[in-house]
Amino acid sequence: MRQTTRPGRLESARFLFERMLGYASPLGLFAEETGPTGDMLGNFPQAFTHLALINSAFILDRALDHGNAGNGNA
């Protein structure tokens, strides 16, 4: 997520994050891996996947706030 939150790529980062949310189970849980067609693979639920999602949300939120700071929208 850090690479996609660089200036000029925030929309791409937001799209990827929202796409990832779509791979959650009906209970909002994630498996260890996601297959090419969205299949849940590996251990379920997987704590490390959830930690990575939380970290990505934090990074994206900070990048979006920083990007809006110069516009008076923060």
Backbone hydrogen bonds, N-H to C=O, Kabsch-Sander energy under -0.5 kcal/mol:
donor,donor_aa,acceptor,acceptor_aa,energy
5,T,1,M,-1.0
5,T,2,R,-0.5
6,R,3,Q,-1.0
9,R,6,R,-2.3
13,A,4,T,-0.6
13,A,9,R,-2.3
14,R,10,L,-2.7
15,F,11,E,-2.4
16,L,12,S,-2.6
17,F,13,A,-2.4
18,E,14,R,-2.6
19,R,15,F,-2.3
20,M,16,L,-2.2
21,L,17,F,-1.9
22,G,18,E,-1.0
22,G,19,R,-0.6
23,Y,20,M,-1.9
24,A,21,L,-1.4
25,S,29,L,-2.9
28,G,25,S,-2.4
32,E,43,N,-1.9
33,E,41,L,-2.4
35,G,39,D,-3.1
38,G,35,G,-2.1
41,L,33,E,-2.6
41,L,39,D,-0.6
46,Q,30,F,-2.1
47,A,45,P,-0.6
50,H,46,Q,-1.5
51,L,47,A,-2.4
52,A,48,F,-2.2
53,L,49,T,-2.1
54,I,50,H,-2.3
55,N,51,L,-2.5
56,S,52,A,-2.5
57,A,53,L,-2.4
58,F,54,I,-2.2
59,I,55,N,-2.5
60,L,56,S,-2.8
61,D,57,A,-2.5
62,R,58,F,-2.3
63,A,59,I,-2.3
64,L,60,L,-2.7
65,D,61,D,-2.5
66,H,62,R,-2.6
67,G,63,A,-2.4
68,N,64,L,-1.6
69,A,65,D,-1.0
70,G,66,H,-0.6
71,N,68,N,-1.3
72,G,69,A,-0.9
73,N,68,N,-1.6
74,A,68,N,-0.6
